[in-house]
Amino acid sequence: MAIFNKEEHSSQEIETIIGPSVSVEGNFVGSGDVVIEGSISGTLKTEGSVRIGKDAKVKAEVKGSRIFVAGEVKGNIQATSSLELSASARVFGNIQTKNLSIESGASFQGKSVMGSSEEDKEKNHSSKQKNVQAIKEVK
């Protein structure tokens, strides 16, 4: 089951669509959901979800909350919530996410890191330091 399918997202929730005949170069920054059916090179950052269609070609660093890949991505992917690679996905780069789903047939070359983001790790480390300090003060 896709984490980003047409049934669960109305056209009102999708803020940007890069169609099959569109090619974008540069840095793309947004806060809404993005659908890529064409090509993009550079960086793509959004607080929303990203759907990379089957025929899409992405040469970019991709960051979003929930990311679904059916096409080709050459670059690192960071999904703060979840990442799904469909059977037709081809990913060449490192991935970082809390939840990862890879369908049989998908191609992935790179390293994967699952679990907390760097920000969560820093908060956790800071919390541990405070606990150690509190223990020392009690002694």
C-alpha positions as CSV (number, residue, x, y, z in Angstrom):
1,M,0.0,0.0,0.0
2,A,1.4,3.4,-1.0
3,I,2.0,5.9,1.7
4,F,1.2,8.7,-0.8
5,N,-1.6,7.6,-3.1
6,K,-4.1,9.6,-5.1
7,E,-7.0,8.5,-3.0
8,E,-5.6,9.9,0.3
9,H,-4.6,13.3,-1.1
10,S,-7.0,15.6,-2.7
11,S,-5.8,18.2,-5.3
12,Q,-6.3,20.9,-2.7
13,E,-3.6,19.3,-0.5
14,I,-1.1,19.1,-3.4
15,E,0.6,22.4,-3.6
16,T,3.0,21.8,-6.5
17,I,3.0,19.5,-9.5
18,I,6.0,19.2,-11.8
19,G,4.4,17.7,-14.9
20,P,6.0,15.1,-17.3
21,S,7.1,17.8,-19.8
22,V,8.6,20.1,-17.1
23,S,12.3,20.3,-16.2
24,V,13.3,22.3,-13.1
25,E,16.9,23.3,-12.2
26,G,17.9,25.0,-8.9
27,N,16.7,25.0,-5.3
28,F,13.1,24.3,-4.7
29,V,11.8,25.1,-1.2
30,G,8.2,24.8,-0.1
31,S,5.9,23.7,2.7
32,G,3.1,21.8,0.9
33,D,2.9,18.5,-0.9
34,V,4.9,18.1,-4.1
35,V,4.3,15.7,-7.0
36,I,7.1,15.2,-9.6
37,E,6.4,13.6,-12.9
38,G,9.0,15.4,-14.9
39,S,12.7,16.1,-14.0
40,I,14.4,18.2,-11.4
41,S,18.0,18.9,-10.6
42,G,19.4,20.7,-7.6
43,T,17.6,20.5,-4.2
44,L,14.0,19.8,-3.2
45,K,13.0,20.7,0.4
46,T,9.4,20.7,1.7
47,E,7.7,20.2,5.0
48,G,5.0,18.2,3.2
49,S,5.0,15.0,1.3
50,V,6.9,14.2,-1.9
51,R,5.7,11.8,-4.7
52,I,8.2,11.0,-7.4
53,G,6.4,9.4,-10.3
54,K,7.4,6.4,-12.3
55,D,8.9,8.3,-15.2
56,A,10.4,11.1,-13.1
57,K,14.1,11.8,-13.1
58,V,15.5,13.6,-10.0
59,K,19.1,14.6,-9.6
60,A,18.7,16.4,-6.3
61,E,18.9,16.2,-2.5
62,V,15.3,15.5,-1.5
63,K,13.9,16.4,2.0
64,G,10.3,16.0,3.0
65,S,8.1,14.4,5.7
66,R,6.7,11.5,3.7
67,I,8.4,10.5,0.5
68,F,7.2,8.0,-2.2
69,V,9.6,7.1,-5.0
70,A,8.5,5.2,-8.1
71,G,11.0,6.9,-10.5
72,E,14.7,7.6,-10.5
73,V,16.6,9.6,-7.8
74,K,20.3,10.4,-8.0
75,G,21.0,12.1,-4.7
76,N,20.4,11.7,-0.9
77,I,16.9,11.4,0.5
78,Q,15.8,12.5,4.0
79,A,12.3,11.7,5.0
80,T,11.4,12.9,8.5
81,S,8.5,10.5,8.8
82,S,8.6,7.7,6.2
83,L,10.1,6.7,2.8
84,E,8.6,4.2,0.4
85,L,10.4,2.8,-2.6
86,S,8.0,1.1,-5.1
87,A,9.1,-1.8,-7.3
88,S,10.0,0.6,-10.2
89,A,12.1,2.9,-7.9
90,R,15.8,3.5,-8.7
91,V,17.7,5.3,-6.0
92,F,21.4,6.2,-6.1
93,G,22.3,7.9,-2.9
94,N,22.0,7.7,0.9
95,I,18.7,7.7,2.7
96,Q,17.6,8.7,6.2
97,T,14.1,8.1,7.6
98,K,12.2,6.9,10.6
99,N,10.2,4.3,8.6
100,L,11.4,2.6,5.4
101,S,9.5,0.4,3.0
102,I,11.1,-1.2,-0.1
103,E,9.1,-3.2,-2.5
104,S,10.6,-6.2,-4.3
105,G,12.1,-5.0,-7.6
106,A,13.3,-1.6,-6.3
107,S,16.9,-0.7,-6.9
108,F,18.8,1.1,-4.1
109,Q,22.5,1.9,-4.0
110,G,23.7,3.7,-1.0
111,K,23.6,3.7,2.8
112,S,20.4,3.8,4.9
113,V,19.9,5.2,8.4
114,M,16.7,4.5,10.1
115,G,15.4,5.8,13.4
116,S,15.7,9.3,14.9
117,S,16.8,12.3,12.9
118,E,19.9,14.2,13.9
119,E,17.7,16.8,15.6
120,D,16.1,14.1,17.7
121,K,19.6,12.7,18.6
122,E,20.8,16.1,19.7
123,K,17.7,16.5,21.9
124,N,18.2,13.1,23.4
125,H,21.9,13.8,24.0
126,S,21.1,17.1,25.7
127,S,18.5,15.4,27.8
128,K,21.0,12.7,28.9
129,Q,23.5,15.4,29.9
130,K,20.9,17.2,32.0
131,N,20.0,13.9,33.7
132,V,23.7,13.2,34.5
133,Q,24.1,16.8,35.9
134,A,21.0,16.3,38.1
135,I,22.4,13.0,39.4
136,K,25.7,14.7,40.2
137,E,23.9,17.5,42.0
138,V,21.9,15.1,44.1
139,K,25.1,13.4,45.3
